[in-house]
Amino acid sequence: MRLRHTATWVGVTAAALLATSACGAESARSAATAVGNADKIMAALARATDRTENVGSAEVRMSTVMGDGSPITMEGTYSWGHGYAFDVEMDTRAVQMQRLQDAAKIRMLFVDGAYYYDVDPQPSGPLKGKEWMKVDASAVFGEKGAQALTGNTGGGSPAASMRGLKYANDVDDLGKETVDGQSATHYRAVIDREHLGRFKDAYGNGDNLFGSLTGGSDSITMDVWVGPKDLPVRIKQRFGRVTVTMDFEKFGATSTVKAPPAAQTGDVTEELKKAAGRQQG
């Protein structure tokens, strides 16, 4: 199996689903040095964070734009109530996977620190006769970056991302806006490298695959639109050359995301690391 394009599409799709993890798990340790914000903003964000943590999952619609390229859209389930996981579908051609999947849409899971792509069984190689392709997160974000994003810290959840807002510099209330037909309050923050904590190993490291695709990132600009039920309507993040937008369609009561059976899975992590190394070299 040729993996010429693998480094590109794995980096982009992985970034889209993990983008909202920045800073959340570092919030407790960052509190002592947090930049002061208005009490009203802090109270509103605290309510929204608590509500988001409690619901534990959501149906989402996402869009990822790399530089001036066309957006890659995804729809599905995003879960953080019992471990961070997701189950989404994407346009096969948009993520350059038509050589591995004939269908117009391709399904991608994230479970226990690894990505799984629903592919057509291949005639040879690690995917011979397999229905799922596995890629460990370390192939995209490096070993340290993967640990920061996929460990037992809750770092991948929207609630964790919103906690990061409270400890960022320059948090602003931009007022009321209508988003996806709902009235929401728009908040914006810039999270600099100093407050990225160990997440700089994932986002700010130009030596890993994600950093090579985005150019690395010394800061993350994050926008959150909070609706009348104290739940986010939209989260948008910009880092390096990437912009990721997540719209929340429905909260709670989503299906549990499970890893595919091992017998039906082929692991291409090492092949991807080698391919990425050649591209970076």
N, C-alpha and C positions, 0 to 999 in steps of 0.2 A: 504493500500500500504506500503510495506517495503522499508525503505530508508537506508538500511545498507551501500550501496555503494555511496549514493548520495553525501555525503560530499567530497569524493575523486574526482568524475568526474566533479562536479560543480566547485570545486576549480581549477582544472587543466584547464578546458575550459575557465573559466572566466579569469584566469590569462593570457592566450594566447591572448585574444582580448583586454585586458586593459593594457598589458605590456608597450605599447609605450606611455603611458600617463605620465610617471614620469618626474617631474620637470618643465614641460612646463609652467604651469600657474604661477609658482613662479619666472619666469625669470625676470620680471621687478624689483621685490624687491631684487633679487639676484645680479643685475648688479653692484651695488656699491662694492660688495666684490668679484666679479668675478676674476678668475685667468687670467692673461694676456695671450693672444695668438697672433700668427703671424697675421698680417693684411691680408695676402693672404688667410689664412684659414678662418678667420672671414668673409671676403667678399664672399667667395664661399658658406659658410654655410648660410649667410644672403640671398643670391640669391635663394638658394635651399629652404629655409624656406618660402620665399615670394611666390615662384612658387607653392609650395605644398599647402599653405593656399588658393591660388586662385583657384586651380582646384577643391577642395572641396570634392572629393570622388575618389575611386579607386576600381578596381577589384584586389583581392589579393589571394595569396596562402601562407598558413602559416604552420609552424611546431613547435610543443612544445615538449620538452624532459624534463622529470622529473627524475633527477639523472641519473642512468644507464638504465632507462626503454626505451621501444620502443617509437618512436615519434608518436604524435597524429597530424594528418594533417587536415587542414580545407581549404575550398575554398569558395569565395563569394564576397560580397560587403562590403566595409568599408567606411562610410560617416561621414564628419565633416563640411559640408558647411552650413547646417541648423539644427544644433544640432547633437551631437555625436550618431551614431547608426551603427549597422552592421547586416548582413544577410548572414550566412554561412552554409555549410553542412559539417558533419564529419562522420567518420566511427562509426556506432552504437556500435559495439563490443569493439572498442578501448577505448571508453569513458564509457564502462560498463553500457550501457542503453538498452541492448537487452531485459530486462524484461519489458520495457515500449514501445519499438518500434521494430516491427518485420522486418522492411525494413533494407537493408544493410546500408543506409545512414540516418542520422537524421539531421533535420534542426534546427538551433538555431538563434534567433534574440536577439538584445539588443536595447531597445527603452526606453527613459525616465527613465533611472536608473534601469531597470529590465531586466532579461533574460527570454526568452520564448523558450521552447523546443516543437517541433512538435511530440507528442506522440500518441500512440493508446489509445482510450478511455478505462478506467479501469472499472471493475465491481463494485468497491466500493471505499470509501475514497474520498479525495478532487478532484481526477481526474475522478470520476465516470461520464461517458458520455462526458468527455471533450477531445478536440483535442489538447489543448496546456497546458503546465505546466509552471507556472510563479515562478521565484525566484528573490526576490529583492537583489540588490547588497550588501546590508548591511549584508546579511547572509554569504557572502564570505569575505568581507573586514572589517566588523564592521561598526558601524554607522559613526564614524569620517572618516574612510578610504573611505567609499562609497561616502561621501560628497566631499572628495578631488578629487575623480576620476570621478564622474558623475554629478557634479554641473554645473552651467552655466559659466564655466571657459575655455572651449575649451581644457581641460586637456587631453582628450582622443585622440586627433588627432595626426597624424604623424608630422604635422607642429609644434605642441606644443612640441613633443619629440625632434625635431631637434633644437628648441630654447634652450632646456635644454643643448644641446651639447655646446653651446657658453658660458655657465656659469659654466660648469663643470671644474674640475681640470684635467690636463694632457691630453689635446686634441692634437692628433697627426695626421698628414697627412702620411698615409702609402703607398701612391703612387697608380699607375694605376693597375687595375686588370680587368679580364673579368668575369662578373657575369651574368648568364642567357643569354649568348650570346651577352652581351653589354659591351662596355668599360666604366669603372667607376672609380672614385677616392675614395679610401677607407679612412675613418676617424674613429678614435677611441677615446673614452673618458671614464674616470672613474668618476662617480658621487658619492661622499661620502655622509654619513649621514647628515653632516652639510648643504649640499646643496639640500637635498631632500625636505626641507620645510615641509609642511603639508602632503606630500605624504608618509612620514615615518609612518604615521598612517595606511596606507594601506600595504606597502611593508616591513616595518621594525618592525611591531608589531607581535611578536610571539604568542600573545593571540587570534588573529582572525584566521579564518579557513585557509585563504591563508598563513599566517605566519606559522601556524602549519604544513602545507604541504611542505613549502619551507625551513623551518628552520629560517625564518626571513631573512632580508638582511640589512647589514650595508652600502652597496654600490651597484651600478649598473654599470656594464661595458656595454657600448653601442657602436656598430659599425654601420656606415652608409656608403653605397656605392652610390655616386651621379653620375648620368649619364650625357651625353653631353647636355641634355635639361634642366639641373639644377633641375632635379627631382630625388628623391631616387629610386634606383633600388632594394635595399634590406636594411632592418633594422634588426639588431640582438641585443638582449639584454640578459644579464646573471645576474640573481639575486638569491641568495641562491642556491637551487638545481635545479633551472629551467633555461632553455635556450629557448628563443622564437625567431624564424626567420620569417620575413614577406617579401615576394617577391611581388613587384608591377607589375601586368600584364598589366593594362590599367588604365589611369587616366581620371576622369571626365565622365559625361553623364551616371551615374548609376541611377537605379530606387530608388525612395524614399522608405525608410524602415518604415513600419507602424506596430503598435502593433496589435495583433490579436483581434477579437471581444471579449469583456468581457464575453459574454454568452458562449463562447467556451473555456474559460480559467479557470483552477483550480490553486489556489495559494497555494504553499507548503512551503513558506518562513519560517513560524514558525516551521513546522515539521523538516525542514532542520537544523534550528538553534538548535533544541533540539537534533537531531542526531549528529550534529557536537560537541555539548557540551559533549555528552556521549563519543565520540571518543577521545576528548581532555582530558576528565577526566580520 
